[in-house]
Amino acid sequence: MSAEPRINDRIRVPEVRLVGPSGEQVGIVPLAKALELAQEYDLDLVEVAANARPPVCKLMDYGKFKYESAMKAREARKNQAHTVIKEMKLRPKIDPHDYDTKKGHVVRFLKQGDKVKITIMFRGREQSRPELGYRLLQRLAEDVQDLGFVESNPKQDGRNMIMVLGPHKKKTEAMAEARQAQEARKADAKANPGKSQNAAETENAVESEAPAEASAEA
C-alpha cells in the first residue's frame, strides 16, 4: 500500500473532520463541502488521520508540504551521526616519537566523537611480558582522559591486548563544532581576502590527509 495520504477526490468518505489552513478546527463537514472549501482557498484537501472516525482532513498546499518534508528528511540524514570505531595499533616497546604520533591520532579521533580500539601487538618473547602492554594502555588512557574514557578495560586476546576508548563528546556535538569551525574559517577568509593562499592550501592538505581509518603498526 502507498504511504502517500489520500488527497482531494481520492478521499472516499461521506464526511470529514476538517482542519483549516492555519490549523483552526472547522468541525465535521460533508466531504463535498470540504472539497468546495479547498477550491475556494486554492488548496488541497489532505487526509491526515485516515483511521479517525470521521477521518481528519486538512486544507494545505500539498506540493509545498511534500517539498518541505523532503528537505527536513534530507537535513536529518545529513546530521545523522553514525558510531565509528577507529583502530590504533602499537607495540609494547614503542619509540617515544612514534607514541606521540599515535597518541595524536587517538586525540583527533576522540575529538571527532569516535571510539578508538587500541591494540597492543606482542611478538615472540614479548608475550611473556603482558604487563608492558597493560602499562602502555594505562598511560595512553591517562594522556587522553580529558577527551575520552576507558569504555572497555584492557584484555588479552591471543597475541594482542585490546582496550576501547570512548569519547566524552557525542558524535553530533563534534559534527556541530566542526561545522561551526568551518563556517568561522570561511567568514575569516572573506574578512581577510589577503590571507596567504599557501596557508589555506596547507590547511586543506592536513584535512585531506586525515585517514578515515587508522590501523598503523609501530
LINBEL-V930892 format. One record per backbone hydrogen bond with DSSP energy under -0.5 kcal/mol. CO is the residue of the C=O (numbers start at 0). NH is the residue of the N-H. E is the energy in kcal/mol with one decimal. If there is no record, write none. Layout:
co=[CO;CO]
nh=[NH;NH]
e=[E;E]
//
This chain:
co=[5;6;7;9;13;15;15;16;17;17;18;19;23;23;26;26;28;29;30;31;32;33;34;35;36;37;37;38;43;43;44;45;45;48;48;54;55;55;56;57;57;59;59;60;61;62;63;64;65;66;67;68;69;70;71;72;73;74;76;79;83;83;85;87;89;90;94;95;96;97;98;99;100;101;102;103;104;105;106;107;108;109;114;115;115;116;116;117;117;118;118;119;119;120;122;123;124;125;128;128;129;130;131;132;133;134;135;136;137;138;139;141;143;143;146;146;148;148;151;154;156;158;159;160;161;162;163;163;164;165;169;170;171;172;173;174;175;176;177;178;179;180;181;182;183;184;185;186;187;189;191;195;196;197;198;199;200;201;202;203;204;205;206;208;212;213;215]
nh=[46;9;10;11;30;17;28;56;25;26;58;22;19;25;17;28;15;33;34;35;36;37;38;39;40;41;42;41;45;59;7;47;57;51;55;16;47;48;18;45;59;43;61;64;65;66;67;68;69;70;71;72;73;74;75;76;77;78;79;81;85;114;116;118;120;93;98;99;100;101;102;103;104;105;106;107;108;109;110;111;113;112;85;117;164;87;118;119;162;89;120;121;160;91;125;126;127;128;131;132;133;134;135;136;137;138;139;140;141;142;143;144;146;147;167;168;150;165;163;161;159;121;156;119;154;117;150;151;115;148;173;174;175;176;177;178;179;180;181;182;183;184;185;186;187;188;189;190;191;192;194;199;200;201;202;203;204;205;206;207;208;209;209;210;214;86;88]
e=[-2.7;-2.3;-1.8;-0.5;-2.4;-0.8;-2.7;-2.4;-2.3;-1.5;-2.2;-1.9;-3.6;-0.7;-2.9;-0.5;-2.7;-2.1;-2.5;-1.9;-2.2;-2.0;-1.8;-2.0;-2.3;-0.6;-2.9;-0.5;-0.7;-2.3;-2.8;-0.8;-2.9;-1.0;-1.8;-2.6;-2.1;-1.7;-2.3;-2.8;-0.6;-3.3;-1.2;-2.4;-2.6;-1.9;-2.6;-2.2;-2.2;-2.1;-2.2;-2.2;-2.1;-2.3;-2.2;-2.2;-2.0;-1.9;-0.7;-0.5;-0.7;-2.1;-3.4;-2.7;-2.7;-1.1;-2.7;-2.2;-1.9;-2.8;-2.9;-1.9;-1.5;-2.1;-2.7;-2.1;-2.5;-2.5;-2.3;-1.5;-2.4;-1.5;-3.0;-0.7;-3.1;-2.7;-0.6;-0.5;-2.2;-2.9;-0.6;-0.6;-2.0;-0.7;-2.5;-1.6;-1.8;-2.0;-1.7;-0.6;-2.2;-2.5;-1.8;-2.4;-2.3;-2.4;-2.3;-2.5;-2.2;-2.2;-1.5;-0.9;-1.8;-2.3;-2.7;-0.6;-0.9;-3.0;-1.8;-2.7;-1.9;-2.3;-3.7;-3.2;-1.8;-3.5;-2.2;-2.0;-2.5;-2.8;-2.4;-2.5;-2.1;-2.4;-2.2;-2.2;-2.2;-2.5;-2.2;-2.6;-2.3;-2.2;-2.1;-2.4;-2.4;-2.2;-2.0;-2.1;-1.8;-0.5;-2.0;-1.5;-2.5;-2.4;-2.1;-2.2;-2.3;-2.2;-1.8;-2.4;-1.6;-0.5;-0.9;-0.5;-0.6;-0.7;-0.9]
//
